[in-house]
């Protein structure tokens, strides 16, 4: 038998495939939720792009700008059915607070913090006042999964490593924006130093492994 060739699907995985067989026991509500959840990372990425432009141009968001955010998603092929299943009012409120705070603190969006090819990351928004020694890092979360401040502590450590900054002289303000709220954290020096040392030690360990197994 000559089987049909689907070359465009090589290496991809269907949302409802045999390897994720549990969906055959779903009811219609759970099936819809799974379909919607598949689109949430895409929505998150697009809203980060949307927020980035406003921060770059220092244009604050207002409530009526929600339609612009929706159009940005629709223009990038987000299904309207998916948008009808989520609470976009709460999501946009979250984005609006994040954007406006980032502008107020004169932060730069989407900044890569680099220590090595094995340890780097992108801060959603960051600002450093080298006169007052204040470092601010903010992170925008568009999903409902609880966020962890440890992510921003890692960004703090990467900043210190890349720019050779001693954290004991820093005042650090970390902000997580999720579900319309802003959670503020001032990490202690011990936590920052622990992550810095972990990054340095693990990076050297990997380099040593690679050298041995060349």
C-alpha positions in Angstrom: 0.0 0.0 0.0 1.2 3.5 -0.8 0.6 5.6 2.3 -0.2 9.3 2.1 2.8 11.5 2.7 2.3 14.4 5.2 5.8 15.9 5.0 4.7 19.2 6.5 3.8 17.4 9.8 7.1 15.6 10.2 8.4 16.1 13.8 5.3 17.8 15.0 2.7 16.5 17.5 -1.0 16.8 17.3 -2.8 18.3 20.3 -5.0 15.1 20.3 -2.6 12.3 19.5 -2.2 8.6 20.3 0.8 9.3 22.6 -1.4 11.6 24.8 -4.3 9.1 24.8 -6.0 10.2 27.9 -8.2 12.7 25.9 -10.4 9.7 24.8 -11.9 9.8 28.3 -12.5 13.6 28.4 -16.0 15.1 28.4 -16.7 18.1 26.0 -15.8 20.7 28.7 -12.4 19.1 29.3 -11.7 18.8 25.6 -12.4 22.5 25.1 -10.2 23.4 28.0 -7.3 21.4 26.6 -7.8 23.1 23.2 -7.8 26.5 24.9 -4.7 25.7 27.0 -2.7 24.8 23.9 -3.1 28.4 22.8 -2.2 30.1 26.0 1.6 30.1 25.5 1.1 31.7 22.1 -1.2 34.4 23.6 1.4 35.0 26.3 4.2 35.5 23.7 2.1 37.9 21.6 1.1 40.0 24.7 4.7 40.3 25.6 5.4 41.6 22.1 2.5 44.0 22.5 3.7 45.3 25.9 7.3 45.6 24.7 6.3 48.1 22.0 4.4 50.3 24.4 7.3 50.3 26.9 9.8 51.0 24.1 7.9 54.0 22.9 6.9 55.1 26.5 3.2 55.1 25.6 1.1 54.2 28.6 -1.9 51.9 28.3 -5.4 52.9 29.0 -8.5 50.7 29.5 -9.8 51.4 26.0 -6.5 50.1 24.5 -7.8 46.6 25.2 -9.2 46.5 21.7 -5.7 47.1 20.3 -4.4 44.1 22.3 -7.3 41.9 21.0 -6.6 43.0 17.4 -2.9 42.1 17.9 -3.9 38.6 18.9 -6.4 38.2 16.1 -4.0 39.5 13.5 -1.6 36.9 14.6 -4.1 34.0 14.1 -5.3 33.5 17.6 -8.7 31.9 17.3 -11.6 34.1 18.5 -13.2 31.1 20.0 -10.2 30.8 22.3 -10.4 34.4 23.3 -14.1 34.0 24.2 -13.1 31.2 26.6 -10.6 33.2 28.7 -11.1 36.2 31.0 -9.3 38.8 28.8 -10.3 41.7 31.0 -8.2 40.4 33.8 -5.3 39.5 31.5 -5.3 43.0 29.9 -5.5 44.7 33.3 -2.4 42.8 34.2 -0.6 43.8 31.1 -1.7 47.5 31.6 -0.3 47.7 35.1 3.0 46.1 34.0 3.4 48.4 31.1 2.6 51.6 33.0 4.8 50.7 35.9 7.7 49.8 33.6 7.4 53.2 31.9 7.2 55.0 35.2 10.5 53.2 36.4 12.2 53.9 33.0 12.7 50.2 32.4 13.9 48.6 29.2 11.9 45.6 27.8 13.1 42.2 26.7 16.8 42.5 27.8 19.0 39.4 27.6 21.2 38.8 30.6 24.1 36.6 29.7 26.8 34.7 31.7 27.6 31.8 29.3 26.0 29.8 26.5 24.6 27.6 29.3 23.3 30.3 31.6 21.4 33.3 30.3 17.8 34.6 30.2 15.6 37.4 29.1 14.2 39.9 31.6 10.8 41.1 30.6 11.7 44.6 31.9 14.8 45.9 33.7 16.3 49.1 35.0 19.6 49.9 36.8 20.3 53.3 38.5 24.0 53.3 38.8 24.0 56.3 41.1 21.5 55.0 43.7 22.6 51.4 43.0 18.9 50.3 42.5 18.2 47.3 40.3 14.6 46.7 39.2 13.5 43.6 37.3 9.8 42.9 36.4 8.2 39.9 34.9 4.8 39.7 33.2 2.8 36.5 33.6 -0.3 36.1 31.5 -1.3 32.6 32.6 -2.9 31.4 35.9 -0.1 29.0 36.9 1.5 30.4 40.1 4.7 32.2 39.3 7.9 31.9 41.3 10.1 34.8 42.4 13.2 32.6 42.0 13.1 33.3 38.3 13.8 37.0 39.0 16.5 36.1 41.5 18.2 34.2 38.8 18.0 37.3 36.5 19.5 39.3 39.3 22.4 36.9 39.6 22.9 37.0 35.8 23.0 40.8 35.9 25.6 40.8 38.6 27.7 38.3 36.8 27.5 39.9 33.4 28.2 43.4 34.6 30.6 42.5 37.5 28.3 44.1 40.1 28.8 43.2 43.8 25.2 42.4 45.0 26.0 43.6 48.6 25.9 47.2 47.3 22.6 46.7 45.4 19.1 47.6 46.4 17.0 45.1 44.4 13.3 45.4 43.7 11.7 42.4 41.9 8.1 42.5 40.7 5.8 39.8 39.4 2.7 40.8 37.5 0.0 38.2 37.5 -3.8 38.1 37.6 -4.0 41.9 37.9 -1.7 42.1 40.9 1.9 43.1 41.4 3.9 41.1 43.9 7.0 42.9 45.2 10.1 41.2 46.6 13.4 42.5 47.9 15.6 39.4 47.9 18.2 39.1 50.6 21.9 39.1 49.8 22.4 35.4 50.8 19.8 34.3 48.2 21.4 36.3 45.4 24.9 35.0 46.3 23.7 31.4 46.5 22.4 31.7 42.9 25.5 33.4 41.7 27.7 30.7 43.1 25.4 28.0 41.8 25.6 29.4 38.3 29.4 29.7 38.4 30.0 26.3 39.9 27.6 24.5 37.5 28.9 26.3 34.5 32.5 25.3 35.4 31.3 21.7 36.0 29.8 21.5 32.5 32.9 22.9 31.0 35.0 20.3 32.8 32.7 17.5 31.5 32.9 18.8 28.0 36.7 19.0 28.2 37.0 15.4 29.4 34.7 14.0 26.8 36.1 15.8 23.8 
